[in-house]
Amino acid sequence: MNKSLHQLLELEELTPETFVLHFERNDFQFKPGQYAVLRNPETAEGREYSIYSSEQDERLSFLIRKVEFGDFSRYLRHLTIGSELQIEGPRGCFVLDEDILSGHPTLLIATGTGISPFHSFVQSYPELNYRLLHGVHFPDEAYGRDTYNSDRYQLCTSRQEGTDYFGRVTYYLKENPVSEDTVCYLCGNSDMIEEVTDILEGYGVSAENIRSEVFF
């Protein structure tokens, strides 16, 4: 497993709580969907984050949400350009198989910053046959929306109307059946993953076609 220091090139603010850190790539190799450990080189404290950038990007990027009482996310938020962070990885097997890359219908379901691995999927594989369902509280949390094909992206907002769909992703799925041959990737909180899994299995989607990553 690679362990190396990477210099921060840019801190991109998306919302008051959410930002993207862009680091030097330094030939860091990974498969879309994998994650890495970001570590303070002075204290050795670290946290796991899915890789947000594509496999082809020159920079290595991570979507971060500042967590209340979360010391490490606050530390990341206050990094200055030129700071160095230790990055370890890649880790994880939440990746796409050959059938998916060959065009098999795929449904990506995320809540919040759980969209990170899906951003890497879509940016790495422009021909991917996907639909993306993203659940957030408010419209400004539609991270990177303009990078997705608008015909393939569905935003679900649970606390503000006037967007694609008002309600949770689970409500949307109950109203919009999923074909049983669809391969589904789920990333987000454990409650969402459990409820969505039950809904998908109710539509006949097999357990082997439901792949999940608990993000927080």
C-alpha positions in Angstrom: 0.0 0.0 0.0 1.3 3.4 -1.0 2.1 6.0 1.7 3.3 9.4 0.4 3.2 13.1 1.0 1.0 15.2 -1.2 0.9 19.0 -1.5 -2.4 20.8 -1.4 -3.0 22.7 -4.6 -6.5 24.0 -4.1 -9.3 24.1 -1.5 -12.6 24.5 -3.4 -15.6 25.6 -1.3 -18.9 24.1 -2.3 -21.1 25.1 0.7 -20.3 26.5 4.2 -19.9 22.9 5.4 -18.5 21.1 2.3 -15.3 21.5 0.3 -13.1 19.6 -2.1 -9.3 19.2 -1.5 -7.2 19.0 -4.6 -3.7 17.5 -4.1 -0.7 16.8 -6.3 -1.3 13.4 -7.8 2.3 12.2 -7.5 1.6 9.1 -9.6 -0.9 7.8 -7.0 -2.7 4.9 -8.7 -6.2 3.8 -7.8 -9.4 2.3 -9.3 -12.5 4.5 -9.3 -14.6 3.7 -6.2 -11.6 3.1 -3.9 -10.8 5.3 -0.9 -7.6 6.5 0.8 -6.6 7.5 4.3 -5.8 11.2 4.7 -3.4 11.6 7.6 -1.8 14.5 9.5 1.9 13.9 9.1 2.7 15.5 12.4 0.2 13.7 14.7 -0.5 10.6 12.6 -4.3 11.1 13.1 -6.2 10.1 10.0 -9.6 9.4 8.4 -10.8 7.4 5.4 -12.3 9.3 2.4 -13.5 8.1 -1.0 -11.5 9.4 -3.9 -13.5 12.1 -5.8 -11.3 12.6 -8.8 -11.2 10.5 -12.0 -8.6 7.9 -12.8 -7.3 10.2 -15.5 -7.1 13.4 -13.4 -3.8 15.1 -12.9 -4.8 15.9 -9.3 -6.0 13.7 -6.5 -9.2 15.1 -5.0 -11.5 14.4 -2.0 -15.0 15.7 -1.2 -15.1 16.6 2.5 -17.9 17.6 4.8 -17.0 19.5 8.0 -18.5 17.5 10.8 -19.7 19.2 13.9 -17.3 18.4 16.7 -15.2 16.6 14.2 -11.6 17.7 14.9 -10.1 16.1 11.8 -12.5 17.6 9.3 -11.9 21.0 10.9 -8.2 20.4 10.5 -8.7 19.6 6.8 -10.8 22.7 6.3 -8.1 24.9 7.6 -5.2 23.5 5.6 -3.4 26.2 3.6 -2.3 25.9 0.0 1.1 24.2 -0.1 0.5 22.2 3.1 1.5 18.5 2.9 -0.7 15.6 3.9 0.1 12.0 4.1 -2.1 9.9 1.8 -2.3 6.1 2.2 -3.9 3.7 -0.2 -5.7 2.9 -2.3 -8.1 0.7 -0.3 -11.4 -0.9 -0.9 -13.2 -3.0 -3.6 -16.2 -0.8 -4.3 -15.4 -0.8 -8.0 -17.1 -1.6 -11.3 -16.8 -5.0 -13.0 -16.4 -5.7 -16.7 -20.2 -6.2 -17.3 -20.9 -2.7 -16.0 -18.1 -1.2 -18.0 -19.5 -3.0 -21.1 -22.8 -1.2 -20.8 -25.0 -3.2 -18.3 -27.7 -0.9 -16.8 -26.4 0.5 -13.5 -28.2 2.5 -10.8 -26.1 4.6 -8.5 -27.7 5.7 -5.2 -26.0 8.1 -2.9 -26.8 10.4 0.1 -24.8 13.5 0.9 -21.0 13.2 0.3 -21.6 9.5 -0.4 -21.7 10.7 -4.1 -17.8 10.8 -4.1 -17.1 7.3 -5.6 -19.9 7.8 -8.2 -18.3 11.1 -9.3 -15.1 9.1 -9.8 -17.0 6.4 -11.7 -18.7 8.8 -14.1 -15.7 11.0 -14.7 -13.5 8.0 -15.3 -15.9 6.1 -17.6 -17.8 8.6 -19.8 -19.7 5.8 -21.6 -21.1 4.3 -18.4 -24.7 3.2 -18.7 -25.9 4.7 -15.4 -28.7 6.5 -13.6 -27.7 8.5 -10.5 -30.1 9.1 -7.6 -28.7 11.6 -5.1 -30.4 12.4 -1.8 -29.6 15.6 0.1 -31.3 18.0 2.4 -31.0 21.2 0.3 -30.4 22.0 -3.4 -27.0 23.5 -2.8 -25.8 20.1 -1.7 -26.0 18.8 -5.2 -22.2 18.4 -5.3 -20.8 18.4 -8.8 -24.2 18.2 -10.5 -23.0 19.9 -13.7 -20.5 17.1 -14.3 -23.3 14.6 -14.8 -25.6 14.0 -17.8 -28.8 15.8 -16.8 -30.9 13.0 -18.3 -29.2 10.5 -16.0 -29.2 12.5 -12.7 -32.0 12.8 -10.2 -31.8 15.0 -7.2 -34.0 14.3 -4.2 -34.2 17.0 -1.6 -35.8 16.2 1.8 -36.1 19.7 3.3 -36.8 22.1 0.4 -39.1 21.8 -2.6 -38.6 23.1 -6.1 -36.0 20.6 -7.3 -36.2 17.3 -9.3 -38.0 15.5 -6.5 -39.1 16.6 -3.0 -38.5 13.7 -0.6 -35.9 11.1 0.3 -34.4 8.7 -2.1 -36.4 5.9 -0.5 -39.6 7.7 -1.3 -38.5 8.1 -4.9 -37.7 4.4 -5.3 -41.0 3.3 -3.9 -42.7 5.4 -6.6 -40.3 4.4 -9.4 -39.8 0.7 -9.8 -36.3 -0.7 -10.7 -35.8 -3.5 -13.2 -34.7 -6.7 -11.6 -31.7 -7.0 -13.9 -30.2 -3.6 -12.8 -26.9 -3.6 -10.9 -27.2 -1.2 -8.0 -24.4 0.6 -6.1 -25.3 2.3 -2.8 -23.2 4.7 -0.9 -24.3 6.7 2.2 -25.5 6.2 5.7 -26.3 2.8 7.0 -30.1 3.5 7.5 -30.5 4.5 3.9 -28.5 1.5 2.6 -30.7 -0.9 4.7 -34.0 0.6 3.6 -33.0 0.9 -0.1 -31.7 -2.7 -0.1 -35.2 -3.9 1.2 -36.9 -1.8 -1.6 -34.7 -3.2 -4.3 -35.0 -6.8 -3.2 -38.8 -6.2 -3.2 -38.5 -5.4 -6.9 -36.6 -8.7 -7.5 -33.1 -7.3 -7.6 -30.8 -10.1 -6.4 -28.5 -9.6 -3.4 -25.4 -10.1 -5.6 -26.6 -7.1 -7.7 -26.8 -4.8 -4.7 -23.3 -3.5 -3.8 -22.9 -1.0 -0.9 -20.4 1.2 0.9 -21.3 2.6 4.3 -20.0 6.1 4.0 -20.7 7.5 7.5 
